[in-house]
Amino acid sequence: ADGSDAYFIPDLVLQDESLTQIDAIAVPLGATASVSFTTRQGLENGYDFGHVEVQADGGAWETLASYTGPAGATTPQTVFDGVRTLYLSAYQGKSVRLRFRL
């Protein structure tokens, strides 16, 4: 990828940033649904967290997954670089939006 679809959050103190999907997508009944995303995260273990949240049918946001730095990582220079996959089958028959939050 050329980075044109990238979302970058600078390394600042007390970070509170989010990227929220505008339009909901329907998860069909009986479907095996998932979302995969490529990420590069420099998170300090137990201190910095990245969250993926889901909103079903316009309701409250729920945490789908949370990530922190690798065990023993004491600086953001230790990174996870790769693909993560989250399963949405629990939301069959609903319309969902996703939010990435740091």
Secondary structure, 3 states (H helix, E strand, C coil): CCCCCCCCCCCCCCCCCEEECCCCEEECCCCCCEEEEEEEECCCCCCCCEEEEEEECCCCEEEEEEECCCCCCCCCCCCEEEEEEEECHHHCCEEEEEEEEC
